[in-house]
Amino acid sequence: MDFQTITIKEYLTQKGIEFKEANGELITRCLFNGCDDDSGNSEAHLYFNAYTGQYQCKKCGETGNLMTLAKHLGDNESEANNPPKSTNNNLKKPKINTALVEECHQALPERIRGYLNARGITDDLIGEFKLGWGNFYGKTWITIPIPDKNGKYQFFKLRQDPEDNSNTNKYMFYPAGSEATIYGWENLKGNKSMLVICEGEFDRLMLSKFAIPAVTSTAGAATFKKDWPEHLKGFDDIYVCFDKDETGEKESEKLINLLAENLPETSIYKISLPERMTDGKDVSDYFNRYDGNPDEFIYQLAQWKAGAEPIDESKFEPMTSEKLSEILGLTIKKDEENKIVAFLCQLSAYTESAQFNISFNAPSSTGKSYIPTEVARLFPEKDVEELAQCSPTAFFHDFGEWDDKRKISIVDLSRKIIVFLDQPHNDLLARLRPILSHDKKEIMNKITDKSQKFGLRTKTILIKGFPAVIFCTAGLKIDEQEGTRFILLSPETSQEKLREGISERIRKETDPVAYRQWLESNPDRKLLKERIKAISRAKIKDIKINNQEKLKKIFLDDKKVLKPRYQRDIGRLINIIKTFALLNLWFREREGDILIASAEDIQDGVKLWQKIAESQEYNLPPFVYQIFQEVIMQIWNERETGLSEIKAGLTRQEIIKKYYEIHKRPLQIWLLRMQIIPMLESAGLISQEKDPNDARKYLVYPTLPLTISENNSEQDSGVSE
């Protein structure tokens, strides 16, 4: 009797055992303990799964499968002791599938489970990774299902049954001829702080037990394909830990050289298992038999070998906003507040939830995209995405990674800096709004994909994390929904800045090689780049501000009437303060992974907010608010002081003329008429009335008695110290 092909239904029939069939189950009287002897003629309590042969007596609790039943009934004991084998053996090209994985997992005997437990592989790991037991190639094996990069089962890695004393191969693939791959693809997605490359599937599972992300080659230490390092790009640190034997030593050195050649921006470490391991050689032995711990494993046994050198944090000194501005000023002339805010915005990406967003709004050729892109060159390339026009479908496809088990695409934006070089597609902006306002850390979205075969198909997208987002747009008009989610900035356009900018561009473009060498060799800039990398690796979870009463007093004392927008503004100020603390994390108090902001951080944050708060008060880009202050109010004040014979509203031609007198460049009439004036009117700073002398024209009247202030901060806006 071939127990590898016979079904439970066929077996019961051949044995003359009566049963009834219902809902995929075969039901008969108990065959084991006589528990059905006192049952009625129509009663039966032994239930078989018609597909797998698994059984359970609902009365006495006896469980097992076809093999254990055959053994109980005395049929060919050696054959009956075999577990399930592939149902695909009769196919020309056998395939692994979820049903076979589950069948082998359910067939796992207690003796194999005990063997795995003794090796440190817990029941939770056995269940999570679907370890099992099956009969393949005429013998029994422990089955380790190997998923591909999309989570779909690709093949079994078979490990010899510990009770098998034959001299055949200890490891096999099923189906035969399966190509070696990475075991642990899921650890190459999402957070790319660190990764361990180990030798063997059990070692990889052991590291998972301690929440250490790890991968291994399914073909052993001697096989690591030359194209695999491409999938490891973006990790800060990679650790190689092979077995403590001659082969492990030799192959770990080869792998380190391969990684160093392909991943120059990644720090490559070798973990050498300790000398005290006299009777053990692998990661499993270290943790299971020699009381290893994750901290010793990563921080004490690891030695840097190649790639990006470890960062010497002792070189860092407390950094003031003035020093930061000086370093940023190497390439960004003037624009003191803009470049600091742009830097802090991008640095805020390395917090859990203190990220904030900015929008550079200004006419073309004013340098609105230059500031954020130039600042972004200080940050690791893997953390920055610069995008032009982008639809929701394109965005989610580029950023998303398909999860085959959940049947969704996951877009992880945690610790990302996204710079839109133009206003993004309106649909994309609408979908990103909950993320930009930090409503929820995980947002479900639905998009439609076009398919030649099936037409429009709906796809589920899960967006995770809070990125730091910067928009650069020539459109001055801001939708109220976006305005509440961004700090609005405009590049400075003074004659002095333009002169310095032109000189810098001449220097840069006449000899770009020399310019780049000069820039990259600047010690302060190099140290700032290292500082940013060290901050990203610090993995600060949260930042606290203990001086809550002081902050409340500073923010509220000069405000006689509170406005709803202050709830938005205080959040922005808090995040700026937190990011100042992050910049100096080595000189701040810490409670584990929680950083404590200092009084200096509050002072720096308040000082910076004061300089940008006024235009935020009216939800206006500074460029538009500057026209109101420097052009419209100047004309109006001149008239009130008697310099004008007639008190009247301002014509658009007067505004354009005055703008040219001040800035020595024209202001387009369409920009004034269609964007600037409507925005100022919506903010309540001006009103329009028909010209009494010409009904076809409108005159502009200021509605607030404002005067030009030297520090760009009006009364009852911003905060005071």
C-alpha positions in Angstrom: 0.0 0.0 0.0 1.5 3.3 -1.1 0.9 5.8 1.7 2.4 8.6 -0.3 -0.4 8.6 -2.8 -3.5 7.0 -1.2 -6.2 9.3 0.2 -7.8 8.9 3.6 -11.1 8.1 1.8 -9.5 5.3 -0.2 -7.7 3.9 2.8 -10.9 3.7 5.0 -12.7 2.1 2.1 -10.0 -0.5 1.6 -10.0 -1.3 5.3 -13.8 -1.7 5.3 -14.4 1.1 7.7 -17.8 2.7 7.3 -18.0 6.5 7.3 -20.2 9.2 6.2 -19.0 12.4 4.3 -20.1 15.9 5.0 -18.6 19.4 4.5 -15.2 18.1 3.5 -15.0 15.7 6.5 -15.2 11.9 6.9 -17.0 10.8 10.1 -16.7 7.4 11.6 -16.8 5.7 15.0 -13.6 6.1 17.1 -11.0 3.4 16.1 -8.7 3.9 19.1 -10.0 3.8 22.6 -13.4 2.2 22.3 -15.0 5.5 23.3 -17.8 5.0 20.9 -18.8 1.6 22.3 -21.6 3.2 24.2 -22.7 5.5 21.4 -25.9 5.0 19.5 -26.0 3.4 16.1 -26.0 6.8 14.3 -23.4 8.4 16.6 -19.8 8.8 15.5 -17.1 11.0 16.9 -13.9 10.5 14.8 -13.6 13.2 12.2 -11.1 13.1 9.3 -10.1 16.0 7.0 -10.9 14.5 3.6 -8.0 16.4 2.0 -5.2 16.1 4.5 -6.1 13.0 6.4 -5.7 14.8 9.7 -8.1 13.4 12.3 -9.5 14.2 15.8 -11.9 12.3 18.0 -14.4 14.7 19.4 -15.0 12.4 22.4 -11.6 11.1 23.6 -9.4 13.7 21.9 -7.2 11.4 19.9 -5.4 13.2 17.0 -3.1 12.3 14.2 -3.0 11.7 10.4 -3.1 8.9 7.9 0.3 7.6 8.8 -0.4 7.3 12.5 -3.8 5.7 11.8 -2.1 3.1 9.5 0.5 2.4 12.1 -2.2 1.9 14.7 -4.0 -0.5 12.4 -0.8 -2.5 11.8 -0.2 -1.6 8.2 3.5 -1.5 7.0 4.9 0.3 10.0 7.9 1.7 8.1 5.7 3.3 5.5 3.1 4.5 7.9 5.8 6.5 9.8 6.2 8.9 6.8 4.7 12.4 6.8 2.9 14.1 4.0 4.7 14.5 0.7 4.1 16.8 -2.2 0.8 16.3 -4.0 2.6 17.6 -7.1 4.9 14.5 -7.6 3.0 13.4 -10.7 3.5 16.8 -12.4 6.3 17.4 -14.8 7.3 20.5 -13.0 6.4 20.2 -9.3 5.6 23.4 -7.5 5.4 24.5 -3.9 2.2 26.2 -2.8 0.5 27.5 0.3 -1.5 24.2 0.7 1.6 22.1 0.7 3.4 24.5 3.1 0.4 24.3 5.5 0.1 20.5 5.2 3.8 20.0 6.1 3.5 22.6 8.9 0.5 20.7 10.4 2.3 17.4 10.1 5.2 18.6 12.3 5.8 15.8 14.9 6.3 16.6 18.5 9.8 15.1 18.4 10.8 17.5 15.6 9.2 20.4 17.5 11.2 19.4 20.5 14.4 19.3 18.4 13.7 22.8 17.1 12.9 24.1 20.6 16.2 22.7 21.9 18.0 24.7 19.2 16.3 27.9 20.4 13.6 27.9 17.7 10.5 28.7 19.7 6.9 27.6 18.9 6.2 31.2 17.9 9.0 31.1 15.3 7.8 27.7 14.1 4.3 29.1 13.5 5.4 32.4 12.0 7.8 30.9 9.5 5.7 27.8 8.9 8.4 25.2 9.6 7.2 21.7 8.9 8.0 18.1 8.1 7.5 16.2 4.9 8.6 13.2 2.8 10.6 14.2 -0.3 13.0 12.2 -2.5 12.2 9.0 -0.5 13.1 10.3 3.0 11.8 12.7 5.7 13.0 16.3 6.1 12.4 19.4 8.2 10.8 21.8 5.7 11.7 25.5 5.7 9.4 27.4 3.2 11.4 30.1 1.3 9.4 33.1 0.1 10.5 35.2 -2.8 10.8 39.0 -2.6 7.0 39.4 -3.0 6.2 37.0 -0.2 5.1 34.1 -2.5 6.5 30.7 -1.6 9.3 29.8 -4.0 10.6 26.4 -2.8 11.4 24.4 0.3 14.8 24.3 1.9 14.9 20.8 3.3 17.0 19.9 6.3 17.7 16.3 7.2 15.5 14.7 9.8 17.7 14.5 13.0 16.8 10.7 13.3 18.0 10.1 9.7 21.4 8.5 9.9 21.9 8.0 6.1 24.9 9.5 4.4 23.0 11.5 1.8 23.0 15.3 1.6 22.1 17.1 4.8 20.4 19.8 2.9 18.2 19.8 -0.3 15.9 22.0 -2.3 12.4 21.1 -3.3 11.6 21.3 -6.1 15.1 20.0 -7.3 17.0 22.6 -9.3 15.5 25.6 -7.5 17.8 28.6 -7.7 19.5 29.9 -4.6 18.0 33.0 -3.2 18.0 35.3 -0.1 16.0 34.0 2.9 14.6 37.1 4.6 13.6 39.4 1.7 11.2 41.1 4.1 14.1 42.5 6.1 15.4 44.4 3.1 12.3 46.6 3.1 11.3 49.5 5.3 13.8 50.7 8.0 17.3 50.3 6.7 19.4 51.0 9.7 21.2 47.7 10.1 21.3 44.2 8.7 23.1 40.9 9.6 24.1 38.4 7.0 24.4 35.0 8.7 25.1 31.4 7.6 22.0 29.3 7.6 18.2 29.5 8.0 18.2 28.5 11.6 20.7 31.3 12.5 18.4 33.8 10.7 15.4 32.6 12.7 17.4 32.8 15.9 18.3 36.5 15.2 14.6 37.2 14.4 13.9 36.0 18.0 16.0 38.9 19.2 14.5 41.4 16.7 17.7 41.6 14.8 17.0 41.9 11.0 19.0 39.2 9.2 19.2 37.4 5.9 21.1 34.3 4.7 21.8 32.6 1.4 19.8 29.5 1.0 22.9 27.8 -0.6 25.2 28.4 2.3 28.2 30.7 3.0 29.9 30.0 -0.3 27.1 31.4 -2.4 26.3 35.1 -2.4 25.5 36.2 -5.9 27.2 39.3 -7.4 23.8 41.0 -8.0 22.5 40.6 -4.5 24.4 43.6 -3.0 22.2 45.8 -5.3 19.3 44.8 -3.0 21.3 45.9 0.1 21.8 49.5 -0.9 20.6 52.1 1.6 21.6 50.3 4.8 23.7 52.3 7.3 25.5 49.2 8.7 25.8 45.6 7.5 27.2 42.9 9.8 28.6 39.6 8.5 28.6 36.7 10.9 29.4 33.2 9.5 30.2 30.0 11.3 33.3 29.9 13.5 35.3 27.5 11.3 37.7 27.6 8.4 35.0 27.9 5.8 33.2 30.6 7.6 36.3 32.7 8.0 37.2 32.3 4.4 33.8 33.1 3.0 33.1 36.0 5.3 36.2 37.8 4.0 35.1 37.2 0.4 31.6 38.6 1.1 33.0 41.6 3.0 35.1 42.4 -0.1 32.1 42.0 -2.4 30.0 44.3 -0.2 32.7 46.9 0.1 33.1 47.1 -3.6 29.4 47.6 -4.3 28.3 49.5 -1.1 30.9 52.3 -0.5 28.4 54.3 1.6 27.6 51.4 4.0 29.7 50.5 7.0 30.6 46.8 6.8 31.4 45.0 10.0 32.6 41.4 10.7 31.2 39.7 13.8 33.6 37.1 15.2 32.0 34.7 17.7 33.7 34.7 21.0 36.6 32.4 22.0 34.6 31.0 24.9 32.6 29.0 22.4 34.8 25.9 22.6 32.0 23.5 21.6 29.9 25.5 19.2 30.4 27.4 16.0 27.3 29.3 14.8 24.9 32.0 15.8 22.4 29.5 17.2 25.1 28.0 19.5 26.1 31.5 20.6 22.6 32.5 21.8 21.3 29.1 22.8 24.2 27.4 24.5 26.5 30.3 25.5 24.0 32.8 26.8 24.7 35.4 24.1 22.9 38.7 24.1 22.1 41.1 21.3 24.1 44.0 22.7 27.4 42.0 22.9 26.6 40.5 19.5 26.3 43.9 17.7 28.4 46.3 19.8 31.2 44.2 21.2 31.9 41.3 18.8 31.6 43.5 15.7 34.7 45.0 14.1 34.6 47.6 11.3 36.2 46.2 8.1 35.2 48.3 5.1 32.9 50.9 3.5 31.9 54.1 5.3 34.0 54.5 8.5 32.3 54.6 11.8 31.5 58.1 13.0 33.6 59.6 15.8 30.9 61.5 17.7 33.5 63.0 20.0 34.4 65.4 17.2 31.0 67.1 17.4 30.6 70.4 19.4 27.4 72.3 20.3 26.1 74.0 17.2 24.4 77.4 17.3 22.0 78.6 14.6 24.7 81.2 13.7 27.3 78.5 13.0 24.7 76.5 11.1 23.9 79.5 8.9 27.6 80.0 8.3 28.0 76.5 6.9 24.9 76.6 4.8 26.1 80.0 3.5 28.9 78.3 1.7 26.5 77.7 -1.1 23.3 79.6 -0.2 23.9 83.3 0.0 21.7 85.4 2.3 18.3 83.9 3.0 19.3 83.3 6.6 16.0 82.2 8.0 14.9 80.3 4.8 18.0 78.1 4.7 17.8 77.3 8.5 14.1 76.4 8.3 14.8 74.3 5.2 17.6 72.5 7.0 15.5 71.9 10.2 12.6 70.7 8.1 14.8 68.0 6.5 16.4 67.1 9.8 13.0 66.6 11.3 12.6 63.5 9.1 14.7 61.7 11.7 12.1 62.1 14.4 9.1 59.9 15.1 6.4 62.5 14.8 8.0 66.0 15.0 8.3 66.4 11.2 7.1 69.6 9.7 6.5 70.7 6.1 7.4 73.9 4.2 6.4 75.4 0.9 8.5 77.8 -1.1 6.2 80.0 -3.1 7.6 82.7 -5.4 7.7 83.6 -9.1 10.0 81.8 -11.5 13.8 82.4 -11.3 13.8 83.5 -7.7 15.6 80.4 -6.5 12.7 78.7 -4.7 13.9 75.2 -5.5 17.6 76.0 -5.1 17.5 76.3 -1.3 15.9 73.0 -0.5 17.8 71.0 -3.1 21.1 72.5 -2.0 20.4 71.7 1.6 19.4 68.2 0.6 22.9 67.5 -0.7 24.0 67.4 2.9 21.7 64.5 3.7 22.3 60.8 2.7 21.0 60.2 -0.8 18.9 57.2 0.3 16.8 59.5 2.5 16.0 62.1 -0.1 13.5 62.0 -3.0 13.3 64.9 -5.4 10.2 64.8 -7.6 8.8 66.9 -10.4 5.2 66.6 -11.5 3.9 63.3 -10.2 0.5 61.6 -10.3 -0.8 59.4 -7.4 -0.5 56.2 -9.4 3.1 57.0 -10.3 4.0 58.1 -6.8 2.6 55.0 -5.1 4.1 52.6 -7.7 7.6 54.2 -7.3 7.5 54.2 -3.5 5.4 51.1 -2.9 6.4 47.5 -2.2 4.0 44.8 -2.8 3.0 42.6 0.1 1.7 39.4 -1.5 0.3 38.0 1.8 -1.8 41.1 2.5 -2.5 41.8 -1.1 -1.6 45.5 -0.7 1.1 47.9 -1.7 3.0 49.4 1.2 4.4 52.9 0.9 6.8 53.5 3.8 7.6 57.3 4.0 9.2 57.1 7.5 12.5 59.0 7.7 12.0 60.3 4.2 12.7 63.8 2.8 10.5 64.5 -0.2 11.1 67.6 -2.2 8.5 68.4 -4.9 10.2 70.6 -7.4 6.8 71.7 -8.6 3.3 71.7 -7.2 2.3 68.0 -7.1 -0.8 66.7 -8.8 -4.0 67.8 -7.0 -5.1 64.2 -6.5 -1.8 63.2 -5.0 -1.9 66.3 -2.7 -5.4 65.3 -1.6 -4.2 61.8 -0.7 -1.2 63.0 1.2 -3.1 65.5 3.3 -3.7 63.2 6.3 0.0 62.3 6.3 1.1 66.0 6.0 -1.2 66.9 9.0 -0.1 63.9 11.0 -3.7 62.7 11.4 -2.7 59.0 11.4 0.6 57.2 11.0 -1.0 54.6 8.7 -3.5 55.6 6.0 -5.3 53.3 3.6 -5.9 54.5 0.0 -7.5 53.1 -3.1 -6.1 53.7 -6.6 -7.1 52.4 -10.0 -4.6 50.7 -12.3 -5.1 50.3 -16.0 -4.6 46.7 -17.3 -4.7 45.7 -20.9 -6.4 42.4 -19.8 -8.8 43.5 -17.2 -9.3 47.3 -17.7 -9.4 49.3 -14.6 -8.4 47.5 -11.4 -8.5 48.8 -7.9 -5.4 48.5 -5.8 -5.1 49.1 -2.0 -2.2 51.3 -0.8 -1.1 51.5 2.8 0.9 54.7 3.5 3.0 54.5 6.6 5.0 57.1 8.5 5.5 60.9 8.5 7.9 62.3 5.9 9.4 65.8 5.9 7.9 67.4 2.8 9.0 70.5 0.8 7.0 72.0 -2.0 8.5 74.5 -4.5 6.0 76.2 -6.7 5.7 79.4 -8.8 2.0 79.5 -8.0 1.4 82.0 -5.2 -2.2 81.1 -4.5 -2.4 78.7 -1.6 -5.4 76.4 -0.9 -6.4 76.9 2.7 -6.1 73.1 3.3 -2.4 73.2 2.2 -1.7 76.5 3.9 -2.6 75.0 7.3 -0.1 72.2 6.7 3.0 74.2 5.7 5.3 76.9 6.8 5.2 79.3 3.8 8.5 80.7 2.7 9.8 82.8 -0.2 13.4 83.3 -1.3 15.0 86.7 -0.7 15.4 88.8 -3.8 17.5 91.7 -2.6 20.1 93.3 -4.9 22.8 92.2 -2.5 21.7 88.6 -2.6 21.4 88.6 -6.4 24.9 90.0 -6.7 26.4 87.4 -4.4 24.4 84.6 -6.1 25.7 85.6 -9.5 29.3 85.7 -8.3 28.8 82.2 -6.7 27.4 80.8 -10.0 30.3 82.2 -12.0 32.7 80.5 -9.6 30.8 77.2 -9.6 30.2 76.8 -13.4 33.5 78.1 -14.8 35.4 75.4 -13.0 33.0 72.9 -11.5 35.6 70.3 -10.6 37.6 72.8 -8.6 34.5 74.2 -7.0 33.3 70.7 -5.9 36.7 69.8 -4.5 36.7 73.1 -2.5 33.2 72.5 -1.2 33.6 68.9 -0.3 37.0 69.5 1.4 35.5 72.2 3.7 36.0 70.8 7.2 32.8 72.3 8.7 30.6 71.0 5.9 32.2 67.5 6.1 31.6 67.5 9.8 28.0 68.7 9.4 27.3 65.8 6.9 28.8 63.3 9.4 26.6 64.9 12.1 23.5 64.4 10.1 24.4 60.8 9.5 25.1 60.2 13.2 21.7 61.8 14.0 19.9 59.5 11.6 21.6 56.5 13.2 20.8 57.6 16.8 17.2 56.6 16.3 15.7 59.1 18.7 12.1 58.1 19.3 10.7 61.3 20.8 11.7 64.7 22.0 10.3 66.2 25.2 10.0 69.9 26.2 9.9 70.0 30.0 9.6 73.8 30.3 5.9 73.8 29.3 4.9 76.8 31.4 7.8 78.9 30.0 6.8 78.0 26.5 3.1 78.8 27.2 4.1 82.2 28.6 6.3 83.1 25.7 3.7 82.2 23.2 0.6 83.7 24.8 1.8 86.7 26.8 1.5 89.2 23.9 -1.8 87.8 22.5 -4.8 89.6 23.8 -7.2 87.8 21.6 -6.6 84.1 20.7 -7.3 82.9 17.2 -7.9 79.3 16.0 -4.7 79.4 13.8 -2.6 79.7 16.9 -3.3 76.0 17.6 -1.5 75.3 14.3 1.3 77.7 14.9 2.2 76.5 18.3 2.6 73.0 16.8 5.1 74.3 14.3 7.0 76.2 16.9 7.2 73.1 19.1 8.6 71.0 16.2 11.2 73.6 15.4 12.3 73.6 19.0 12.5 69.8 19.0 14.6 69.8 15.9 17.0 72.2 17.4 17.4 69.8 20.2 18.0 66.9 17.8 20.7 68.9 16.1 22.6 68.9 19.5 21.5 65.5 20.8 24.9 64.7 22.3 24.6 67.8 24.6 21.1 67.2 25.8 19.6 65.1 28.5 18.3 61.7 27.4 16.0 59.2 28.9 16.8 56.1 26.8 15.7 57.0 23.3 13.8 60.1 24.5 15.6 63.4 24.1 15.0 66.4 26.4 15.0 69.9 24.8 16.9 72.6 26.7 16.2 76.2 27.4 18.7 77.1 24.5 16.5 75.1 22.1 13.4 77.0 23.2 15.3 80.3 22.7 16.6 79.4 19.3 13.2 78.1 18.2 11.4 81.3 19.4 14.0 83.5 17.7 13.6 81.8 14.4 9.8 81.7 14.6 9.6 85.4 15.3 11.4 86.1 12.0 9.0 84.1 9.9 5.7 84.3 11.9 4.2 87.5 10.4 3.3 86.2 7.0 2.2 82.9 8.5 -0.3 84.9 10.5 -2.2 85.7 7.3 -1.5 82.4 5.6 0.5 84.2 2.9 3.8 83.5 1.2 6.4 86.1 2.3 6.7 87.3 -1.2 3.0 88.3 -1.3 3.1 89.8 2.2 6.2 91.8 1.3 4.3 93.4 -1.6 1.7 94.5 0.9 4.2 95.9 3.4 6.8 97.4 1.1 4.7 98.5 -1.8 1.0 99.0 -0.9 1.6 100.3 2.6 4.4 102.6 1.5 2.2 104.2 -1.2 -0.6 104.5 1.3 1.6 106.0 4.1 3.0 108.6 1.6 -0.6 109.7 0.8 -1.6 109.9 4.5 1.4 112.2 5.2 0.3 114.7 2.6 2.7 113.7 -0.1 -0.3 112.9 -2.3 -2.8 115.6 -3.1 -5.8 113.3 -3.2 -6.6 110.5 -0.8 -7.7 107.7 -3.0 -7.3 104.0 -3.5 -4.3 102.5 -5.2 -4.4 101.5 -8.8 -2.7 98.4 -10.1 -0.5 100.5 -12.2 0.7 102.4 -9.2 1.5 99.2 -7.4 3.5 97.9 -10.3 5.4 101.1 -10.7 6.3 101.3 -7.0 7.4 97.6 -7.0 9.7 98.4 -9.9 11.2 101.4 -8.1 12.0 99.3 -5.0 13.1 96.0 -6.6 14.3 97.2 -10.0 12.4 94.5 -11.8 8.8 94.3 -13.2 5.8 92.7 -11.6 3.5 91.0 -14.1 0.1 92.5 -14.2 -1.6 89.1 -14.4 0.2 87.9 -11.3 -0.9 91.0 -9.4 -4.5 90.8 -10.6 -5.1 87.0 -10.5 -3.1 85.9 -7.4 -1.6 88.6 -5.3 -4.6 91.0 -4.9 -7.1 88.1 -4.3 -4.8 86.6 -1.6 -4.3 89.9 0.2 -8.1 90.4 0.1 -8.8 86.9 1.4 -6.3 87.6 4.3 -8.3 90.7 5.2 -5.4 93.1 4.5 -7.0 95.0 1.6 -10.3 95.7 0.1 -11.3 96.7 -3.5 -13.8 99.3 -4.6 -14.7 100.6 -8.0 -12.9 103.7 -9.2 -15.5 106.5 -9.0 -13.9 108.0 -12.1 -13.8 104.8 -14.1 -16.2 102.0 -13.3 -14.1 99.5 -15.3 -11.3 99.8 -12.8 -10.9 98.8 -9.1 -8.9 100.6 -6.5 -7.1 98.9 -3.6 -7.5 100.1 0.0 -5.5 98.8 3.0 -7.8 97.7 5.8 -5.2 97.6 8.6 -3.2 100.6 9.9 0.2 98.7 9.6 3.6 100.2 9.5 6.7 98.7 8.0 8.6 96.9 10.8 12.3 96.3 10.6 12.2 92.7 11.9 9.2 91.7 9.7 7.0 91.1 12.7 3.8 92.9 13.5 2.2 93.5 16.8 0.1 90.6 18.1 1.9 88.1 15.8 4.7 85.7 16.4 5.9 85.3 19.9 7.9 87.3 22.4 10.8 86.2 24.5 
